[in-house]
Structure formats: structure tokens, C-alpha cells
Amino acid sequence: MSKNPVLKPFATSLQTPGGFWMGFVASASTIPGILVSLPAASVSDIIGRRKVLLISAAVFASAPFLYLLISMWWQLIIVRFYHGFATAIFVPVTEASIAELYPTKCGERISLFSSATAVGRGVAPFLGGYILFITDYSYNTLYLAVGIAGVTAFLTTMLFLAERKRTRAQFSRSEKTVDSILQGWKTIAGNPSILAASFIQAIQYYAFGAVEYFLVGYLKDVVQLDPFQIGIVMGSQIVAVILAKPIMGRLSDLVGRRTPIITGSITGGLFLFAIPFTTQFTFLLLLSIGYGLGFAMATSSTSALVSELAPKNLTGTAIGFLCMTMDVGQTIGPLIIGIVVATNFGYQGAFPTLTVSLLISALIFAILTFAKSK
């Protein structure tokens, strides 16, 4: 809610310069994901998940109140950057914790967690918009509401989150030194299957980040749908992801990770390919839902897969590596596809380009994991 729907009007009210700086305000919170997802998850392998999650929860609880002190646009960038550390730490460490707690059902349980976060993101614009509406754009009131939610999250983490007890063997491999962390990174980076899963995760979010932005542009500028119809197309995709992820995760627990990842990548890519060649609302709605199902199928298995491939004492490191590559992909996707859209190829070049990326990633993943699947 601190981002959607308040960030853009708040930044405008602070007279943030347009172009690059306005875009930097929007992306400032994603940079910590690239910087700290892996280190934070690695540290959690050593000192335990709960301690690291408490740090994340402390950022969640404190960051909203810093917005109340902002009077200059550049201060908003600093606060957004700080706020980004909360999610950057929270997601990989939580997924690692779930993988340890539910080793035989981690695909389903991690996917359920992912869907829960998506529900929160989906509710936020409605609740935030309502607060802004009834308070006549009182940004302080909205950020106070976010602060209450953050404090609630902190108290929940502190009071109810249990620490999983580690075995003596795990402690023997987890000395509290920088060398042990670097050795863990080397181990994860040297595993071809983990690299393959991380690569396909990066490509999935490379495409998702681009679709999230440029599908709206295609529907508005080319198809000329009204805002309500655009909302239906985009919202249905998110609903499909939310509903499908736990189901796809459970499926991967039963049939294995490799098949859903490959099938989901191919399926999502094919649906994206068809988008710029139709202007019919019904077809576009179905294509958007189909892409969401393919995305859900592929990404519901990746975290579970790397948690299974990694040594038990490096579960957090492996998932942190996966989240880092995910953030890299989601960051560069809109940038590269924006360049394609700006050429003569336009949208008819952009979406097939995403298809090619997804198909190539599926092929590389299939090759690199072939021996492991036998």
C-alpha cells in the first residue's frame, strides 16, 4: 500500500522531477533485492531464520513512519530504498523456513505463501485508494495505516514465529565467519541445476515485469480498451496466478519440479506470442489468464527445487540466490522490452521476443537438468 496507489501522487506532490528521477523513485525499493537477498538468506543459514526475519519485520514496522518526515523529493528515494530491505530479506528467508518445515510439501506451501503475498498486494490498491478518497489525499493518514500494519507484522514475528532447531551436523558446517558464507555461495554457484532453476526464474520475472507494464500499454494505446476493461484483463491474470500457484505447487510435489517448470515456460511463452496479433477483448482476456497459469506453473516449483538441490545447511543461501536473480530479471525486463517497443517492431516485436526468451530458458533448463532427472 505504501507503493500502490500512493507513491506516484505523493512523489508528484513533492515536485519530483519527471523522467529518470520519477522512475528512480518507483524502482528504488527493488534495488535492495539485488543487493541483500543472497547475503541475508546466507546469514539466516548461520544464525537462524527467526533472527533475520525480526530484522526484516523491524524495517517493515519502522519504514512507514519515515514517510511522515519527508519534505523533499530526494528524501522519498532514501526512504523507499530503506523500505525495500524489508521485502528483500523477508521473502527468501521465509521461503527457506517453509522449505525446512515442510520438506515433502514445500512446493505447495511455498506457493501458498506466494499467493498470500499476492492477495495482500491485490487488496492494497483498493484499501489505499479508499483511505486517500475519504481523507482527501492525506498521505500521512495512509502511511500511518501502513505503519500499523508493519507494527502488527513485527509483533506477529516476535511472538509467534518459531525457530527450527538445527542438527549438530548443520551447526558443524555453519561457523559464523565470512569465509563460510563465501564458501556457501561458491557451492550454490557451482551447482548447474540450481543455476538452471535460477536462470529460468530470472527469465520468468523478466517477462512478468515487462508484461505487467507493456500489456497495459498495448491494451490502452493499440486496442483502445477503457480503463475498466484493462483492469479486468490485468486483474484476471493476477487472480489466475493467486488461485493456480498452490495447486501447481502441490502438483509439483507429486510429479516432480522439472516438468511443471518446462511446461509452464512453454505455455506462458505461447500465450504471450499471440497477444499482439489480436484486438478482441475476449481473446485478450483468455490469453492473459493463460499466461498467468503458465507463469504460476513454472514459478511454483523453482523455490522448492533449489531447496531440494542445495545442501541442508545452505537452503537459505540457495533460495536467496534464486530471489536475487529474480530481482535482476524483473528489473531489466521492462528496460529491454521498452527499447524493443520504441523501435519499428513495436508491440508485435516485443511480445514474441518474450516468447523466445521463455522458450530458450526452458530449453537450457531441460538440458542442464537432464542428467539430474535420470
N, C-alpha and C positions, 0 to 999 in steps of 0.2 A: 504493500500500500504506500510505502514511502517513495516508490518509483512511479507507480501507475494508479491513479491518474494525476498525481500532484506535481511530479518533477518538472514537466515541461512548463506549466503555468507559473510555478514557483521560480524557475530559472528565468523566465521572461520578466517576471515582476522585479527581479534583481538586476535587470538590464544586462543580461549575459550577452556578449557579442555573438552574432549569428555564425553559421558555417561551422568551422572547426571547433570552436570553443563550446558551442551548444552541443555538438556531437560528443565532445570530450566529457561534458557533464553526464551525458547518458551512459558512456562507456567506462567512466572512472571506477565504478563498483565492480566491473568484471575483471579488471587488471589483477587484483589480489588472487583471483582464482588461478591465474597462471603462475603467480609468484609463490603462493604458500600452500596450495592443496597438497602437493607432494611432501614438503617438509613437515607440515602439521600432521599428516597421516603417519609419517615415519616416526615422529616423536610419540604419537599415540601407541605405536608398537612397543615403545620402551617404557613410558611412564603410565600407560593405561588410557583407555578411551575416555573415561569419565572426567579426568582432569583436563584434557584438551577440550572436551565438549563444554566444560564450565567456562573456559576462556572464550569459546565461541558465543556462549549464552550471555556472557558479560558484555561482549560487543553488541549483541542484539539488544540488550537492556539499556546500554548507555548511549549508543549512537543516536537514537531518535531525539533525545533531549538536546543534542548538539545543534540540531537544525533550528532550535529556538534562539540560538545565539548568533545566527548568520545575519549579516547585514550587507555583505559584498558578494558578488557572484563567484569570485575565486575561492571563497571560503566554502561554497557549496561543493566544489570539486574535492576539497580536502576531506570534508565530512563524508561524501559519497565513497571516496577511496577507503576511509576507515570503516565505513559500514559494510563494504564488500568483504572484509575479512571474516565477518560472521558466517556467511554462506560458504565462503571458500574453505573454511575449517570444518563447518558443520556437516556438509554433505559427504565427503569421503570418509570421515571418521565415523559417522553414523552408519553408513553402508558397511564399513568394516565390522562394526559392532554387531549389526544384524547378521552378517555372514557367519560370525563366530557363534552367535546364539542359536541360529537355525541352519546348521550345516547341510541338512538334507532338503530344506525348503527355502534356500536363500534366494533362488530366482523369484519365487512367488512373494516372499516377504520384502525383499528389496524393491520389487516392482510396486508392491502395496504402499511402501514408504514414498516412492516416487510419485505415485498417483495422489497421495495425501498432500504432498507439497504442491502439486499441480492444482488441486482443489483450492488450497489457500491462495495461490496466485490468481485463480479464476474469480474467487469471491472478492479479492482486494479492490478491483476497479469499481465494483458496484457499491461496496461499503464506503470506500474512499470518496467516490463521486457523491454519494448521499451526504456524507459529512460536509463536503465542500458546498453542496447545494443548500443545506439547512443553515450553514454558518456564513453564507455569502463569501465564500473563498477565504475562510480563516485558516491559514496554513498552520498556525500554532496549534489550533484545536486538533487538526488532523495528526500532526506529529506527536501530540500528547496521547492520542489514541494508539498510535504506533508504539509509543513508549510503554503504555500499559500492557500491550501485547508482548513486548520484549521482556518486561519485568516478569510477566507470567511465565514466559518460556524459561527464564533464568531460574525462577523458583521451582518449576517443574523439574528441570535438570538437577538442581541441587538436592531436592527432596526425594525424587522417585527413581532417578537413573541408577541402576545397579552396575557395579564394576564386575566384569567377568574375570574370574580367577584364572590365572595362567599357570601352566605346569612348570615344574622345575626345569625341564628341557628348554622351554621357551625363555625362561629367565637367563639360562646359561648363554644363550645366543644374543641377549639383549643388554649388553653393557651400555651404560649411559655415557657414551662417547660419540664424538662426531665421526670417528672412524667407522663405528658400527652402522651409523646411518648411511654414510657413503658406500660402505660395502653392500648394504641392502639395496641401494639404488643400482649399483653395478649388477647385482644378482637379478633384479627385475628387468633391467635394460638388456640383459644377456639372454632373456627367455624369449625365443621367437614367437611363441604362441601368445604371450602377454603383449608383445609389441604388435602383433597382428590384431588382437582384440582392441588395443588402444587406438591403433590406426583407423579401424573401422568405426570406432566410437567418435573419433575426431571428424571423420567424413560424414557420419550421420548428423552431427551437430553443425558441421559446415553447411550442409544442405538445409537443416532445420532453421538455422539463423537467417539464411538467405530467403527461404520460403516465407518465414514469419514477416519479413519486411516487404519483399518484392511481389508476393502474391497479392497483397493488398493493393500495391501499385498497379498491377495488371488488371485487377477487378475494377479499380476506380478509373484508370486512365484509358484503358483499351475497351473493356467490356461495358464500362459506364454503369455499373450497378450502383444502387443507392446505398447509403451507409448501413441501413438495416439488413439488406441482402448480403453485404460484405461481412457484417457481423455474424450472420448465420453460417456463411461458408467457413470463416476462420474459427468461429466458436465450435462448430460441429467437429472440426479437426481436433481441437483440444479435448472435447468430450470423448471422442473416439480413443485418444491416447489414454485418458484417465481410466476409462472403462476397460480397455483392452490390456493394459500393462499387467495387472495381476493375473489375468487369465493366461497371457502369453508367458509370464514368468513361471506359472505352475506347469504349463506345457513343457517349458524347457527343463524343469525339474524331472519330468517324466521321460522325455525323448532325447535329452542332451542339449548342449548350448549351440553346437555348430550349425545344425540345420535351421533353427529359427533365425539365427543371425544372417546366414546366407540368403534364406528365403525372404526375410524382411527387407534386406537391402535391395534385392532384385525387384520385389513387389513395389516398394516405395519409389524406386527409380522409374519403373514403367508408368506408374500413375503420374509422376511429375512430367514425364516426357509429353503426355497428351494434353497437359493444361493449356499451353499457348496456342493450341490448334482448335480450340472450341470457345464459343462465346455464350453457350447455353447455360443458364443458371443451374438447372438440374444436373447437367453433366459435370459442371464445375464443383457442385456440392459433393457429388459422388466421388470425384477424383480427389478432392481434398480429404474426405473421410478415408478413402483407400490409402492415400499417402500416410495419414495418421496411423492407420492399422499396421502398415509396413514398418513405420518408424518405431511403434510400440513393440512389435515383434522382435526387431533387431536389438533395441536398447534394453529390453527386459532381461536379456541374457548376458550382456557384456560384464557387468559388475560381478555377477555370480561366477562367470567363467574365470576372471582373473583371480578371484578369491580362492578358487579351487586349484588354479595353476601355481599360485605362489606358495612358498614355504609358510607354515602356520604362523611363524613369528613375524612374517612380513605381509600379512593380509592388508593392514592399513597402508603400507607403502605401495602395494600393487594397485589398490583402489585409488590412492592419491595420485599415482602416475596416470591412471585412466582418466580421472577428473581433470588433471592438468591438460592432457591432450584434448579433452572435450572442450575446455575453455578456449584453447588455441583455435580449434576448428570453428567454434561459434563466433569467435572474434573476427577471423579473416574471411569467413563465408560472405557476409554482406559486402565487404570491401571488394573482393574479387568479382562477385556477380554484379556489383554496381558498375564496375568497369565494362563488363560484357553488355549490360543493358544500355550503357551510354554509346555503344558502337552501333553500326548499321544493323547488326544482328538483333538487337533489342531483346524483347522477352522470348521471341522464338529461338533465340540462341542461348538465352540464359538457362531456361529450364532443362532443355536437352543436355546442356553442359553439366548440370547437377546429376542428371541420369547417368551420364558417362562416369562421373566421379563415383557414384554409388556402385555401379556395375564393376568398375575396376577394383574398388576396395573389396567387394565380395570375392572377386577372383583371387586377389592377393591373399585375402584371409583364408580362402579354401586351400590354396597351395601351401601356405605356411603351416596350416593346422592339419594337413592331410595325414602326415606320418603319425601325429599325435592321436588322430581319431581311429587309427587302425588297431 
